[in-house]
Amino acid sequence: MDLITNFDNQKGATPAQISLAWMLHKKDMIVPILGARKPERIQENLSAADVELTDNEFNQIEAELAKIEIHGDRTDKHIAKLRNMI
């Protein structure tokens, strides 16, 4: 996503940090659960809390994400159907 690359260049952050900053900006109640195999990834993820997105930047990311077409049924009805098959 070129938009993320532009933001990470502007803010001196990695794409992962921009992604985490977006999640943290989205709602106060969202707490990302991060995984990492290397200590440097843990530090990178923790440093995302220092990356601040403006409301305008956040809205630009949201607008780009809204353009992505999601394929497949993600409804509770579909999940229940899969459970019945197991």
N, CA, C and O atoms as a GROMACS GRO file, in nm:
protein
  344
    1MET      N    1   0.085  -0.117   0.000
    1MET     CA    2   0.000   0.000   0.000
    1MET      C    3   0.090   0.124   0.000
    1MET      O    4   0.162   0.148   0.097
    2ASP      N    5   0.085   0.201  -0.106
    2ASP     CA    6   0.168   0.320  -0.120
    2ASP      C    7   0.143   0.421  -0.010
    2ASP      O    8   0.236   0.490   0.034
    3LEU      N    9   0.020   0.432   0.036
    3LEU     CA   10  -0.014   0.528   0.141
    3LEU      C   11   0.064   0.498   0.268
    3LEU      O   12   0.117   0.589   0.332
    4ILE      N   13   0.072   0.371   0.305
    4ILE     CA   14   0.147   0.332   0.425
    4ILE      C   15   0.296   0.365   0.406
    4ILE      O   16   0.360   0.413   0.499
    5THR      N   17   0.348   0.338   0.288
    5THR     CA   18   0.488   0.369   0.261
    5THR      C   19   0.513   0.519   0.273
    5THR      O   20   0.616   0.561   0.327
    6ASN      N   21   0.420   0.599   0.224
    6ASN     CA   22   0.434   0.745   0.237
    6ASN      C   23   0.435   0.787   0.384
    6ASN      O   24   0.516   0.870   0.424
    7PHE      N   25   0.345   0.730   0.462
    7PHE     CA   26   0.339   0.765   0.604
    7PHE      C   27   0.464   0.719   0.678
    7PHE      O   28   0.517   0.792   0.762
    8ASP      N   29   0.511   0.598   0.648
    8ASP     CA   30   0.629   0.553   0.722
    8ASP      C   31   0.751   0.637   0.686
    8ASP      O   32   0.838   0.659   0.770
    9ASN      N   33   0.760   0.683   0.561
    9ASN     CA   34   0.870   0.773   0.524
    9ASN      C   35   0.858   0.908   0.595
    9ASN      O   36   0.958   0.961   0.644
   10GLN      N   37   0.738   0.962   0.602
   10GLN     CA   38   0.715   1.092   0.666
   10GLN      C   39   0.742   1.087   0.816
   10GLN      O   40   0.798   1.180   0.873
   11LYS      N   41   0.704   0.980   0.878
   11LYS     CA   42   0.710   0.970   1.023
   11LYS      C   43   0.833   0.897   1.075
   11LYS      O   44   0.855   0.889   1.196
   12GLY      N   45   0.914   0.845   0.985
   12GLY     CA   46   1.031   0.769   1.029
   12GLY      C   47   0.992   0.644   1.104
   12GLY      O   48   1.056   0.606   1.202
   13ALA      N   49   0.887   0.580   1.058
   13ALA     CA   50   0.834   0.459   1.123
   13ALA      C   51   0.828   0.346   1.021
   13ALA      O   52   0.833   0.370   0.900
   14THR      N   53   0.817   0.224   1.070
   14THR     CA   54   0.804   0.109   0.980
   14THR      C   55   0.657   0.090   0.943
   14THR      O   56   0.569   0.141   1.011
   15PRO      N   57   0.630   0.016   0.835
   15PRO     CA   58   0.491  -0.013   0.801
   15PRO      C   59   0.416  -0.081   0.916
   15PRO      O   60   0.298  -0.053   0.938
   16ALA      N   61   0.484  -0.170   0.988
   16ALA     CA   62   0.419  -0.236   1.102
   16ALA      C   63   0.380  -0.134   1.208
   16ALA      O   64   0.272  -0.144   1.268
   17GLN      N   65   0.466  -0.036   1.231
   17GLN     CA   66   0.435   0.067   1.331
   17GLN      C   67   0.319   0.154   1.286
   17GLN      O   68   0.236   0.193   1.368
   18ILE      N   69   0.313   0.185   1.158
   18ILE     CA   70   0.200   0.264   1.106
   18ILE      C   71   0.070   0.185   1.124
   18ILE      O   72  -0.032   0.241   1.164
   19SER      N   73   0.075   0.056   1.094
   19SER     CA   74  -0.042  -0.029   1.110
   19SER      C   75  -0.089  -0.032   1.256
   19SER      O   76  -0.208  -0.020   1.284
   20LEU      N   77   0.004  -0.048   1.347
   20LEU     CA   78  -0.031  -0.050   1.489
   20LEU      C   79  -0.081   0.086   1.535
   20LEU      O   80  -0.175   0.094   1.614
   21ALA      N   81  -0.019   0.193   1.486
   21ALA     CA   82  -0.065   0.328   1.521
   21ALA      C   83  -0.208   0.350   1.471
   21ALA      O   84  -0.288   0.413   1.540
   22TRP      N   85  -0.239   0.297   1.353
   22TRP     CA   86  -0.375   0.307   1.299
   22TRP      C   87  -0.474   0.234   1.392
   22TRP      O   88  -0.581   0.287   1.423
   23MET      N   89  -0.437   0.113   1.436
   23MET     CA   90  -0.525   0.038   1.526
   23MET      C   91  -0.545   0.112   1.658
   23MET      O   92  -0.656   0.119   1.711
   24LEU      N   93  -0.436   0.167   1.712
   24LEU     CA   94  -0.444   0.240   1.839
   24LEU      C   95  -0.528   0.368   1.825
   24LEU      O   96  -0.592   0.409   1.921
   25HIS      N   97  -0.526   0.429   1.708
   25HIS     CA   98  -0.603   0.551   1.683
   25HIS      C   99  -0.751   0.521   1.663
   25HIS      O  100  -0.836   0.606   1.689
   26LYS      N  101  -0.780   0.401   1.618
   26LYS     CA  102  -0.917   0.363   1.580
   26LYS      C  103  -1.015   0.376   1.696
   26LYS      O  104  -1.118   0.443   1.683
   27LYS      N  105  -0.986   0.314   1.806
   27LYS     CA  106  -1.074   0.319   1.924
   27LYS      C  107  -0.991   0.300   2.049
   27LYS      O  108  -0.891   0.229   2.048
   28ASP      N  109  -1.032   0.365   2.156
   28ASP     CA  110  -0.960   0.353   2.282
   28ASP      C  111  -0.962   0.211   2.337
   28ASP      O  112  -0.869   0.170   2.408
   29MET      N  113  -1.065   0.136   2.305
   29MET     CA  114  -1.080   0.004   2.364
   29MET      C  115  -1.003  -0.104   2.287
   29MET      O  116  -0.999  -0.219   2.330
   30ILE      N  117  -0.941  -0.070   2.175
   30ILE     CA  118  -0.866  -0.168   2.098
   30ILE      C  119  -0.727  -0.183   2.157
   30ILE      O  120  -0.654  -0.085   2.175
   31VAL      N  121  -0.691  -0.307   2.186
   31VAL     CA  122  -0.557  -0.338   2.235
   31VAL      C  123  -0.501  -0.448   2.145
   31VAL      O  124  -0.540  -0.564   2.157
   32PRO      N  125  -0.410  -0.411   2.054
   32PRO     CA  126  -0.354  -0.513   1.965
   32PRO      C  127  -0.274  -0.616   2.044
   32PRO      O  128  -0.202  -0.583   2.138
   33ILE      N  129  -0.289  -0.740   2.005
   33ILE     CA  130  -0.209  -0.847   2.065
   33ILE      C  131  -0.102  -0.882   1.964
   33ILE      O  132  -0.131  -0.932   1.855
   34LEU      N  133   0.020  -0.855   2.001
   34LEU     CA  134   0.131  -0.866   1.908
   34LEU      C  135   0.206  -0.997   1.926
   34LEU      O  136   0.214  -1.052   2.036
   35GLY      N  137   0.260  -1.044   1.819
   35GLY     CA  138   0.347  -1.160   1.824
   35GLY      C  139   0.481  -1.123   1.764
   35GLY      O  140   0.488  -1.043   1.671
   36ALA      N  141   0.585  -1.179   1.816
   36ALA     CA  142   0.719  -1.152   1.762
   36ALA      C  143   0.813  -1.263   1.806
   36ALA      O  144   0.806  -1.312   1.919
   37ARG      N  145   0.901  -1.300   1.717
   37ARG     CA  146   0.998  -1.405   1.748
   37ARG      C  147   1.134  -1.348   1.786
   37ARG      O  148   1.216  -1.417   1.846
   38LYS      N  149   1.156  -1.222   1.752
   38LYS     CA  150   1.286  -1.162   1.777
   38LYS      C  151   1.270  -1.040   1.866
   38LYS      O  152   1.172  -0.966   1.852
   39PRO      N  153   1.364  -1.017   1.955
   39PRO     CA  154   1.356  -0.900   2.045
   39PRO      C  155   1.344  -0.768   1.971
   39PRO      O  156   1.276  -0.677   2.018
   40GLU      N  157   1.408  -0.756   1.855
   40GLU     CA  158   1.399  -0.629   1.781
   40GLU      C  159   1.258  -0.604   1.727
   40GLU      O  160   1.218  -0.488   1.712
   41ARG      N  161   1.184  -0.710   1.700
   41ARG     CA  162   1.044  -0.693   1.656
   41ARG      C  163   0.957  -0.649   1.773
   41ARG      O  164   0.865  -0.569   1.756
   42ILE      N  165   0.986  -0.700   1.890
   42ILE     CA  166   0.911  -0.659   2.009
   42ILE      C  167   0.933  -0.510   2.033
   42ILE      O  168   0.837  -0.436   2.059
   43GLN      N  169   1.057  -0.465   2.023
   43GLN     CA  170   1.087  -0.323   2.041
   43GLN      C  171   1.020  -0.239   1.933
   43GLN      O  172   0.968  -0.131   1.961
   44GLU      N  173   1.022  -0.288   1.809
   44GLU     CA  174   0.957  -0.217   1.698
   44GLU      C  175   0.808  -0.201   1.727
   44GLU      O  176   0.752  -0.092   1.711
   45ASN      N  177   0.744  -0.310   1.770
   45ASN     CA  178   0.601  -0.304   1.801
   45ASN      C  179   0.572  -0.209   1.916
   45ASN      O  180   0.476  -0.132   1.910
   46LEU      N  181   0.652  -0.214   2.021
   46LEU     CA  182   0.630  -0.125   2.135
   46LEU      C  183   0.648   0.022   2.096
   46LEU      O  184   0.578   0.109   2.148
   47SER      N  185   0.740   0.048   2.006
   47SER     CA  186   0.767   0.185   1.961
   47SER      C  187   0.652   0.242   1.878
   47SER      O  188   0.646   0.364   1.856
   48ALA      N  189   0.563   0.158   1.833
   48ALA     CA  190   0.447   0.206   1.757
   48ALA      C  191   0.360   0.299   1.842
   48ALA      O  192   0.289   0.384   1.788
   49ALA      N  193   0.366   0.284   1.974
   49ALA     CA  194   0.288   0.371   2.062
   49ALA      C  195   0.337   0.516   2.053
   49ALA      O  196   0.264   0.608   2.090
   50ASP      N  197   0.459   0.536   2.006
   50ASP     CA  198   0.514   0.671   1.991
   50ASP      C  199   0.479   0.734   1.856
   50ASP      O  200   0.505   0.852   1.834
   51VAL      N  201   0.421   0.657   1.766
   51VAL     CA  202   0.383   0.707   1.634
   51VAL      C  203   0.240   0.761   1.644
   51VAL      O  204   0.146   0.687   1.674
   52GLU      N  205   0.226   0.889   1.618
   52GLU     CA  206   0.093   0.950   1.626
   52GLU      C  207   0.043   0.984   1.487
   52GLU      O  208   0.112   1.048   1.407
   53LEU      N  209  -0.078   0.940   1.459
   53LEU     CA  210  -0.144   0.975   1.334
   53LEU      C  211  -0.240   1.089   1.361
   53LEU      O  212  -0.310   1.090   1.462
   54THR      N  213  -0.244   1.184   1.270
   54THR     CA  214  -0.345   1.289   1.279
   54THR      C  215  -0.479   1.229   1.238
   54THR      O  216  -0.484   1.121   1.178
   55ASP      N  217  -0.586   1.299   1.268
   55ASP     CA  218  -0.718   1.252   1.225
   55ASP      C  219  -0.723   1.243   1.072
   55ASP      O  220  -0.784   1.151   1.018
   56ASN      N  221  -0.659   1.337   1.004
   56ASN     CA  222  -0.658   1.336   0.858
   56ASN      C  223  -0.583   1.214   0.805
   56ASN      O  224  -0.630   1.148   0.712
   57GLU      N  225  -0.467   1.183   0.864
   57GLU     CA  226  -0.391   1.064   0.822
   57GLU      C  227  -0.471   0.937   0.847
   57GLU      O  228  -0.475   0.847   0.763
   58PHE      N  229  -0.533   0.930   0.964
   58PHE     CA  230  -0.615   0.815   0.998
   58PHE      C  231  -0.728   0.799   0.896
   58PHE      O  232  -0.755   0.688   0.848
   59ASN      N  233  -0.793   0.910   0.862
   59ASN     CA  234  -0.905   0.905   0.766
   59ASN      C  235  -0.857   0.865   0.626
   59ASN      O  236  -0.931   0.799   0.553
   60GLN      N  237  -0.736   0.904   0.589
   60GLN     CA  238  -0.681   0.862   0.460
   60GLN      C  239  -0.662   0.711   0.457
   60GLN      O  240  -0.695   0.646   0.357
   61ILE      N  241  -0.610   0.655   0.564
   61ILE     CA  242  -0.592   0.509   0.571
   61ILE      C  243  -0.728   0.440   0.566
   61ILE      O  244  -0.746   0.342   0.493
   62GLU      N  245  -0.823   0.490   0.643
   62GLU     CA  246  -0.958   0.431   0.644
   62GLU      C  247  -1.019   0.433   0.504
   62GLU      O  248  -1.081   0.336   0.462
   63ALA      N  249  -1.003   0.544   0.432
   63ALA     CA  250  -1.060   0.557   0.297
   63ALA      C  251  -0.997   0.455   0.202
   63ALA      O  252  -1.066   0.396   0.120
   64GLU      N  253  -0.865   0.436   0.213
   64GLU     CA  254  -0.798   0.336   0.128
   64GLU      C  255  -0.843   0.195   0.162
   64GLU      O  256  -0.865   0.114   0.072
   65LEU      N  257  -0.856   0.166   0.289
   65LEU     CA  258  -0.901   0.033   0.330
   65LEU      C  259  -1.043   0.005   0.284
   65LEU      O  260  -1.077  -0.108   0.250
   66ALA      N  261  -1.127   0.108   0.282
   66ALA     CA  262  -1.267   0.092   0.239
   66ALA      C  263  -1.276   0.053   0.092
   66ALA      O  264  -1.378  -0.002   0.049
   67LYS      N  265  -1.173   0.081   0.015
   67LYS     CA  266  -1.173   0.048  -0.128
   67LYS      C  267  -1.140  -0.099  -0.154
   67LYS      O  268  -1.160  -0.148  -0.265
   68ILE      N  269  -1.091  -0.169  -0.053
   68ILE     CA  270  -1.052  -0.308  -0.071
   68ILE      C  271  -1.175  -0.398  -0.064
   68ILE      O  272  -1.252  -0.393   0.032
   69GLU      N  273  -1.192  -0.478  -0.168
   69GLU     CA  274  -1.306  -0.568  -0.172
   69GLU      C  275  -1.272  -0.696  -0.096
   69GLU      O  276  -1.171  -0.762  -0.124
   70ILE      N  277  -1.356  -0.730   0.000
   70ILE     CA  278  -1.337  -0.852   0.079
   70ILE      C  279  -1.416  -0.964   0.013
   70ILE      O  280  -1.533  -0.948  -0.020
   71HIS      N  281  -1.351  -1.077  -0.006
   71HIS     CA  282  -1.416  -1.192  -0.069
   71HIS      C  283  -1.444  -1.299   0.036
   71HIS      O  284  -1.366  -1.319   0.128
   72GLY      N  285  -1.555  -1.365   0.020
   72GLY     CA  286  -1.590  -1.474   0.111
   72GLY      C  287  -1.690  -1.429   0.216
   72GLY      O  288  -1.699  -1.310   0.248
   73ASP      N  289  -1.762  -1.523   0.267
   73ASP     CA  290  -1.865  -1.497   0.367
   73ASP      C  291  -1.803  -1.500   0.506
   73ASP      O  292  -1.743  -1.600   0.546
   74ARG      N  293  -1.816  -1.390   0.579
   74ARG     CA  294  -1.757  -1.381   0.712
   74ARG      C  295  -1.867  -1.366   0.819
   74ARG      O  296  -1.843  -1.311   0.926
   75THR      N  297  -1.985  -1.415   0.789
   75THR     CA  298  -2.098  -1.398   0.881
   75THR      C  299  -2.104  -1.510   0.984
   75THR      O  300  -2.045  -1.617   0.965
   76ASP      N  301  -2.173  -1.484   1.093
   76ASP     CA  302  -2.193  -1.586   1.196
   76ASP      C  303  -2.265  -1.708   1.139
   76ASP      O  304  -2.238  -1.821   1.180
   77LYS      N  305  -2.355  -1.685   1.045
   77LYS     CA  306  -2.428  -1.795   0.982
   77LYS      C  307  -2.330  -1.889   0.911
   77LYS      O  308  -2.344  -2.011   0.920
   78HIS      N  309  -2.233  -1.833   0.842
   78HIS     CA  310  -2.134  -1.912   0.770
   78HIS      C  311  -2.045  -1.989   0.871
   78HIS      O  312  -2.014  -2.106   0.849
   79ILE      N  313  -2.006  -1.926   0.977
   79ILE     CA  314  -1.922  -1.991   1.079
   79ILE      C  315  -1.998  -2.108   1.144
   79ILE      O  316  -1.941  -2.215   1.165
   80ALA      N  317  -2.125  -2.088   1.174
   80ALA     CA  318  -2.206  -2.194   1.232
   80ALA      C  319  -2.216  -2.312   1.137
   80ALA      O  320  -2.210  -2.428   1.180
   81LYS      N  321  -2.230  -2.284   1.010
   81LYS     CA  322  -2.236  -2.388   0.908
   81LYS      C  323  -2.107  -2.469   0.906
   81LYS      O  324  -2.111  -2.592   0.899
   82LEU      N  325  -1.993  -2.401   0.914
   82LEU     CA  326  -1.864  -2.471   0.918
   82LEU      C  327  -1.851  -2.558   1.043
   82LEU      O  328  -1.800  -2.669   1.036
   83ARG      N  329  -1.897  -2.507   1.155
   83ARG     CA  330  -1.890  -2.585   1.280
   83ARG      C  331  -1.971  -2.713   1.271
   83ARG      O  332  -1.932  -2.816   1.326
   84ASN      N  333  -2.084  -2.706   1.203
   84ASN     CA  334  -2.169  -2.824   1.188
   84ASN      C  335  -2.105  -2.931   1.100
   84ASN      O  336  -2.140  -3.048   1.108
   85MET      N  337  -2.010  -2.888   1.016
   85MET     CA  338  -1.943  -2.982   0.926
   85MET      C  339  -1.832  -3.060   0.999
   85MET      O  340  -1.790  -3.165   0.952
   86ILE      N  341  -1.787  -3.008   1.112
   86ILE     CA  342  -1.677  -3.073   1.184
   86ILE      C  343  -1.727  -3.189   1.267
   86ILE      O  344  -1.648  -3.255   1.334
   0.00000   0.00000   0.00000
